[in-house]
Amino acid sequence: MADGILLERAGIPSVSVCTTAFTISADAMARNLGFPGYQYVTLPHPVASRTEKEIDEMVRDALADILRVLGAGLTYREAR
Amino acid sequence: MTVPEVDSADIRRVIEYYYERGWTDGLPVMPVTQSYLEEFLAATPRDPDEVLVPLPHLNKNLTVRIAALNAALAGCLPSYLPVVIAAWDAFRLDGMVTRAIWQSTTGTAPFSVLYGPKRTELGFNARGNVWGSGFRANATIGRAIRLGAINGLGLKPHVFDQATQGNPAKYSCFIAENEEDSPWPSLAADHGVAPPDSAVTSTVIRSVLHVEARHTTVPEQLARDFADSFCRTGALVRPDAAGYVVLNPEHARLFDKHGWSKTDVRQAIADAGWRTYRDLAAAGKEAIAGGTGWRLPANHPDAIPQETPADLDAPVQLIKNIEAVQLVVAGAPNAGVSSIVETFSFADRPPPVVKVEEN
C-alpha cells in the first residue's frame, strides 16, 4: 500500500492490491501517508492456499478493476 | 496504612480516559503527568528526543521520551528506565522490529533478558515462575516494550499489528538470567559485559515451548530432547530452526557435572538439530520456496527444484550454526523443567548485548 502511494507521488501510475483480510491495515496505511480514501483493489482471501489456476482466475476477474484504478483509459477487452 | 485524600472517582476517570484514547494493552495503565515523566527522564543520560527505534514507513519514531512515557503507563518505577532503553536499543540492533516484523501475520512478541547486578537492584525474578506473573520489574518493563510498540510505533492490533493470533508473551515477556544458580558465566558476560555492568538482549519470539525432562541424567539424551523440540515441523516456516534454550539450573548442573561447557551444550543441540526427509515430506515441508525462502512441498510451483534423496531417512540438518542456539539459565533449581523460546530473527549471529547506562 505504501509503495503504491509513494510511486503515485513520484508520478508513476500504480495500483495497490491486497486481499479482503487486510483492508483495515490498508486504509490505515493510506491515512498514515496522508492519502485517506486512496483507491486500491481488493482480491478475495486467501491467496497462499489457492492453486495456480485459481489465482489466474482471481487476477482475471480483478483486471477490469485494476485498470479502472490505474486510470489507463483502457477497457478490459483492449488490455487483453 | 495511610492513603492520600483523593476522590477515587477521579482516578477511575483518568484510567477510563486512557482507555478511550486507545492507549492501553487492555489492562488499566498508570496515570502519568508531566512531572512524573520528568522523574523518568532524569534516570537516563540520553536526550529525550533521541530516536531509539525508527519506523519511517509508518512515519513513526520511538524516542527516549515516548519510551519513558510508556514505561510510566506500564507501571514501571523511574529507576527502571535505563533497562527499558537498553531493551529498545537491543531491539533496534536485532533488526527485526525495524524490518516491520510486528506488522506481520506471524505475530511475534518482544522478548528480553536482563543480566548483571540490575537484576537484584530492581527486584527482577530469575528463579521460580520465571515466565509467570508476580514480579513488578519483569511485568512492567516487559509491558513497557509492548505499550511502546502500540502507542509509540502505532502498532495497534487489527490495524498495523496484523497478527493472525499473536501469542501470550505480547502482554509482557522480560526475564532475567539466574546467574547465582548457574554453573557458567551469563550470556552477557560471554559477550564482554560482566558485573558490575548490567546488560540486556532482545529479540522477537513466536512462542515459549515447555520442555519437561525429569527422566534422565545422561547429557546426550537431554540435548536430544531439546533438539527435537527445536525441530518440530510446526515451527519450520523458514528452512532452519532457531531459539533460546532457557535452561533451569538443575539441567545446567547436569551438563556441568559431565564437564560440558555452555558451548558444548549448544553444539550438541545444534548437531542433533535435524529431521529426516521423510518426516519433513510427511508435513509438506521438504522443499524451499524460491521467493520467500520458506518451506513448502516439493510439488509446489514456487519450490526450488531438488532431487529426492535416495535414503528418505537420511538427516536433513535444520540447525546449521551454533548461533541459532542461545543459552540462558533461569528458573528454580527444583525440577527438570526448561523451555525453548522460538525466536524469529537472524539465526547466524550472536544476539545484540546492550550495556545498561544510567545517570
Interface residues (C-beta under 8 A of the other chain):
Chain A: A2 F22 I24 S25 A28 M29 N32 L33 E52
Chain B: H57 L58 N59 Q103 G154 H158 V159 F160 Q162 P301
